[in-house]
Every structure is written in structure tokens, then in C-alpha cells.
Amino acid sequence: MKLVSGQLPWENTIPNPPEYPVLEGDITCDCLIVGGGMGGAMMSYRMSLSGADTVLIEKRKVGTGSTHANTGLLQIANDKSLTSCMNTFGEENGVLFYRLCQQAMKRILELPGKLDIDPQIIERSSLLYASVPEDVAMLKLEHENLNKHGFHSEFWEEADIRAHYAFSKPAALYSKGDAETNPLRTVHSLIHKAHAGGVRVYEHTEALHYEYNEDGVICHTANGRIYAKNVVFAMGYETQEMKKDRGAELINTYAIMTEPLPSLPKWHEQSLLWETARPYLYFRTTPEGRIIAGGKDEQLTSVERREVRVLSQGERLMEELTALFPELQGTKAEFSWGAVFGSTHDGLPYMGPHPEYPHCYFIEGYGGNGTCYSMIAAELLADTLAGKTRPELELFSLTRSAKPTPSPAIQP
Ligand SMILES: Cc1cc2nc3c(=O)[nH]c(=O)nc-3n(C[C@H](O)[C@H](O)[C@H](O)COP(=O)(O)OP(=O)(O)OC[C@H]3O[C@@H](n4cnc5c(N)ncnc54)[C@H](O)[C@@H]3O)c2cc1C
């Protein structure tokens, strides 16, 4: 599957990225991770902390799947609001999901001091603004639910927004505890650290097919086999080529990154900006004084059509950016790209075991918060592989139906 089109922004932001060999020959391990994107990176890092005998294989180069297109917004709040999660999954499970995201964000914010390559994770506030006046009541209710359950949220009126930003909107929720990152650097820094901690890493090594046995899985690659007691599939949207997820949908999404600006417009705390409309637009700044804008989702098309659409969708994103910040008129997009993007019908990612694949676990970070979900998955699956029970996995079950499930207890 061709995951990305256009010019990607992160390519040259990590000079001399670490490189890993191609697998030659047969090897054994306790845990094989297939995929060196955000999911595989988080998992390999977490496994290295417990000293587990782990191998990671990546068919391309590390970080060049859809992580390469990731715009690097790291948030507790989701595409699906807390209110909507509570309505769909019940209050306890809705809150549990948000609590897991909050814990994952805390762990993500602790990463920089622990890694040798700077992942450029910077703590940021977020502003979720009402796209139209009709959405204000929804935001008020969301604010009440967030506060009631201990999540930080401030309800901002139009005047508050005008005092902090160059634009005006009918209302917004301001929150703390989110972050921005350079996703390619994050993936490299995690895998680099995992490798230093004993995880064996192979690039340009594709898992071609598998034999599922009683005591483990044999993974066949072009030049060798891997005998693994357990496998974690972190293959991103390409997992659908192996196992169709009926509850998931793939679309095209687009993003731009501007040239560095002499100065940023009035933009409180360089917060992450997004809106209540669905599909939504989102905006962030970078440490080099650039702006990233994303959105303009549309139906999955042929790769050829997506390549053509990158330019025109990029222009439309630039128009949205200048509508918000008119002083940016004339600014150029230095990078424009499009990519496959996946979401689930009920708004939750998939993670955990699947009854048809013994000794196998999946990380499928569907949705706009794939990085946060990858951290949740790494934590829950590493514990599971170490023999701990993590009932929270029920929430993300690969075979779940849309109806509310009984609440699993959260662990500290
Ligand atoms: C335009 C865009 C913007 C986004 N913005 C954000 C954002 O701001 N914040 C956020 O949190 N998320 C964002 N996401 C979502 C995020 O990118 C993904 O959820 C996440 O990066 C995916 O990581 P992954 O490891 O699951 O997949 P990938 O990065 O695709 O990694 C999977 C890897 O598996 C490898 N692989 C596949 N099959 C095999 C095989 N058979 N053998 C070996 N290797 C294999 C692939 O080569 C690939 O490198 C965005 C996505 C897009 C497309």
C-alpha cells in the first residue's frame, strides 16, 4: 500500500539517522515486533525497559510508513469527545478511555529526558474552538464532563479567545497537558534506545508469511526465519492487507508546513488548535517558526489521484490558515503532502489479541491520536506479555461490537 504522497516535512530533520541491518539467517526471540513506525517504536522501547528478548523488523526504513506523514500533535482529547465516549461506551468506560490517554500523555512527556536522540517533544496547551455558534452548547457540556472527571479544561468566551489569539470564534475549550513532536525523530529516538537496551532491529526485512504453532509463530522473511514465542503486529494501516478490520475505514487526508516565518501571528502559548467541525482542521507551530495545517479529508482514492490532489488540497489548507490569520497572506507552503488515514466507526483504536491468531497481538492506532494510542498499547501489551492482566484491553478489543461493554478496572 502506498501510504504517503507529496513532499514530507520530516525527512531532513534528523541528520544521519541510525541504520539497521537486513536479517540474514534464522533467529529466535520471545517477542517479535513487525513494523518500525510509532506503534513498533513505542512497543520496542517499552519491551527494552523490562529486558525482554525482543526483535523488531521493518520492511522499509524505520519511521517511513504513515508515521512519516504524522503532523505531531499529541493530545489527551480525542476525535471523539469525552461526552460522546460516555454516551457510546457508558460513563465509566468513556472516562477510562480518557484517563488512559491522560496517563499515556504523561509518559510521552517524560520521554525526552530518557532518550539519547532528542525527540523534540514539547509540552503545549490546546484550544478546541467552536466552528459555528451552534456548537457552543456542545462545548459547554464537554467542559462540564471534563471538569467533573478531573480533566483540565477552561471554557473560553469569544472575548477570551480574542484576547489570546489573532482570530475570534464563538467559544472554545482551553486545556493543558498536550504536546507537539517531530514524529520521525520520536520513532528513531525510541528504536535507537530500545536497540541500545538489547532489542535486535532489522530494516528492509519484510514479514512475508507466518506459521502459527502451539508454542509460537514462525515468521518468514526473504533471507531468514524468526521463531517467536509471541508476535506484536504494528504494521499501521497495512494491517488491513493481512486482516480486514470491519469496524475501520481508510480515507485520504492532507497537510502542509509553511516556510519559516519571520514572526508568528498572535498565538497564545503556540498551542495546538483544532475545531468542533467534522472532519476538522488543525494547526500547530514548530520550533523553527513554521506552521503546520492539516485536514481536508476525503474518500480514499487511487494513489495517482491523491498525488494530483496534494497541491490543490494544500492550497485549500493555506486558504484556511490565512482565513484564521489574515496577516499570513502571501506565506508559502514549503511542504504539502497527502496520506492514507484510518479511523474506526466507534472512535476507539484496536489493540490486543485476536482469537484467530494465536500468540499474536495487534497495535492499530486508528484515529488522529495514533501516537497517544501507541503509548497506551505498548504499556498494556508489554504488561500482558509479562504475565500481568490488563483488563483495560477489553475496551480496545479487536472483536468488539459497538454496544457498551462492562467496565474493566483501570490500573495505576
Ligand atoms: C497526515 C497524517 C497526520 C497525522 N497526524 C497525527 C498527529 O498529529 N498525531 C497523532 O498522534 N497521529 C497522527 N496521525 C496518525 C499517525 O500517523 C498514525 O496513527 C501513526 O503514526 C501510525 O503509526 P503506526 O506504527 O501504526 O504505522 P506506520 O507508521 O505506518 O508504521 C507501520 C510500519 O510497519 C511496516 N510494515 C508493514 N507491513 C510490514 C511487514 N509485512 N513486514 C515488516 N514491516 C512492515 C511499515 O513499513 C511501517 O513502517 C496522522 C496520520 C496522517 C496520515
The ligand as an SDF file (V2000), in Angstrom:
LIG
                    3D

 53 58  0  0  0  0  0  0  0  0999 V2000
   -1.4150   13.1040    7.5560 C   0  0  0  0  0  0  0  0  0  0  0  0
   -1.4790   12.4310    8.8880 C   0  0  0  0  0  0  0  0  0  0  0  0
   -1.3810   13.1890   10.0340 C   0  0  0  0  0  0  0  0  0  0  0  0
   -1.4170   12.5690   11.2770 C   0  0  0  0  0  0  0  0  0  0  0  0
   -1.2670   13.3590   12.3710 N   0  0  0  0  0  0  0  0  0  0  0  0
   -1.2190   12.7800   13.5780 C   0  0  0  0  0  0  0  0  0  0  0  0
   -0.9800   13.5870   14.7250 C   0  0  0  0  0  0  0  0  0  0  0  0
   -0.8640   14.7990   14.6400 O   0  0  0  0  0  0  0  0  0  0  0  0
   -0.8870   12.9680   15.9250 N   0  0  0  0  0  0  0  0  0  0  0  0
   -1.0010   11.6020   16.0410 C   0  0  0  0  0  0  0  0  0  0  0  0
   -0.8930   11.0920   17.1650 O   0  0  0  0  0  0  0  0  0  0  0  0
   -1.2560   10.8210   14.9760 N   0  0  0  0  0  0  0  0  0  0  0  0
   -1.3560   11.3760   13.7460 C   0  0  0  0  0  0  0  0  0  0  0  0
   -1.5920   10.6010   12.6510 N   0  0  0  0  0  0  0  0  0  0  0  0
   -1.7980    9.1850   12.8210 C   0  0  0  0  0  0  0  0  0  0  0  0
   -0.4500    8.5430   12.9710 C   0  0  0  0  0  0  0  0  0  0  0  0
    0.3960    8.8340   11.9120 O   0  0  0  0  0  0  0  0  0  0  0  0
   -0.5510    7.1140   12.9910 C   0  0  0  0  0  0  0  0  0  0  0  0
   -1.5390    6.6850   13.8750 O   0  0  0  0  0  0  0  0  0  0  0  0
    0.7610    6.5030   13.4720 C   0  0  0  0  0  0  0  0  0  0  0  0
    1.8850    7.2290   13.1160 O   0  0  0  0  0  0  0  0  0  0  0  0
    0.8570    5.2180   12.8080 C   0  0  0  0  0  0  0  0  0  0  0  0
    1.9380    4.5230   13.3580 O   0  0  0  0  0  0  0  0  0  0  0  0
    1.9840    3.0110   13.0770 P   0  0  0  0  0  0  0  0  0  0  0  0
    3.2420    2.4990   13.6780 O   0  0  0  0  0  0  0  0  0  0  0  0
    0.7110    2.3880   13.5000 O   0  0  0  0  0  0  0  0  0  0  0  0
    2.0060    2.9080   11.4870 O   0  0  0  0  0  0  0  0  0  0  0  0
    3.1870    3.2130   10.4680 P   0  0  0  0  0  0  0  0  0  0  0  0
    3.9200    4.4430   10.7760 O   0  0  0  0  0  0  0  0  0  0  0  0
    2.6340    3.0710    9.0890 O   0  0  0  0  0  0  0  0  0  0  0  0
    4.1880    2.0210   10.7650 O   0  0  0  0  0  0  0  0  0  0  0  0
    3.9510    0.7010   10.3790 C   0  0  0  0  0  0  0  0  0  0  0  0
    5.2230    0.1390    9.8220 C   0  0  0  0  0  0  0  0  0  0  0  0
    5.0730   -1.2390    9.5540 O   0  0  0  0  0  0  0  0  0  0  0  0
    5.8310   -1.5540    8.4220 C   0  0  0  0  0  0  0  0  0  0  0  0
    5.3160   -2.8000    7.8690 N   0  0  0  0  0  0  0  0  0  0  0  0
    4.0910   -3.0140    7.3210 C   0  0  0  0  0  0  0  0  0  0  0  0
    3.9670   -4.2870    6.9220 N   0  0  0  0  0  0  0  0  0  0  0  0
    5.1450   -4.8980    7.2310 C   0  0  0  0  0  0  0  0  0  0  0  0
    5.6400   -6.2240    7.0540 C   0  0  0  0  0  0  0  0  0  0  0  0
    4.9060   -7.1860    6.4800 N   0  0  0  0  0  0  0  0  0  0  0  0
    6.9100   -6.5160    7.4660 N   0  0  0  0  0  0  0  0  0  0  0  0
    7.6660   -5.5570    8.0550 C   0  0  0  0  0  0  0  0  0  0  0  0
    7.2630   -4.2800    8.2320 N   0  0  0  0  0  0  0  0  0  0  0  0
    6.0080   -3.9550    7.8350 C   0  0  0  0  0  0  0  0  0  0  0  0
    5.6400   -0.3490    7.5090 C   0  0  0  0  0  0  0  0  0  0  0  0
    6.6740   -0.2420    6.5650 O   0  0  0  0  0  0  0  0  0  0  0  0
    5.5980    0.8060    8.5030 C   0  0  0  0  0  0  0  0  0  0  0  0
    6.8460    1.4510    8.6400 O   0  0  0  0  0  0  0  0  0  0  0  0
   -1.5620   11.1760   11.3740 C   0  0  0  0  0  0  0  0  0  0  0  0
   -1.6680   10.4030   10.2250 C   0  0  0  0  0  0  0  0  0  0  0  0
   -1.6300   11.0120    8.9880 C   0  0  0  0  0  0  0  0  0  0  0  0
   -1.7200   10.1490    7.7700 C   0  0  0  0  0  0  0  0  0  0  0  0
  1  2  1  0
  2  3  1  0
  2 52  2  0
  3  4  2  0
  4  5  1  0
  4 50  1  0
  5  6  2  0
  6  7  1  0
  6 13  1  0
  7  8  2  0
  7  9  1  0
  9 10  1  0
 10 11  2  0
 10 12  1  0
 12 13  2  0
 13 14  1  0
 14 15  1  0
 14 50  1  0
 15 16  1  0
 16 17  1  0
 16 18  1  0
 18 19  1  0
 18 20  1  0
 20 21  1  0
 20 22  1  0
 22 23  1  0
 23 24  1  0
 24 25  2  0
 24 26  1  0
 24 27  1  0
 27 28  1  0
 28 29  2  0
 28 30  1  0
 28 31  1  0
 31 32  1  0
 32 33  1  0
 33 34  1  0
 33 48  1  0
 34 35  1  0
 35 36  1  0
 35 46  1  0
 36 37  1  0
 36 45  1  0
 37 38  2  0
 38 39  1  0
 39 40  1  0
 39 45  2  0
 40 41  1  0
 40 42  2  0
 42 43  1  0
 43 44  2  0
 44 45  1  0
 46 47  1  0
 46 48  1  0
 48 49  1  0
 50 51  2  0
 51 52  1  0
 52 53  1  0
M  END
$$$$
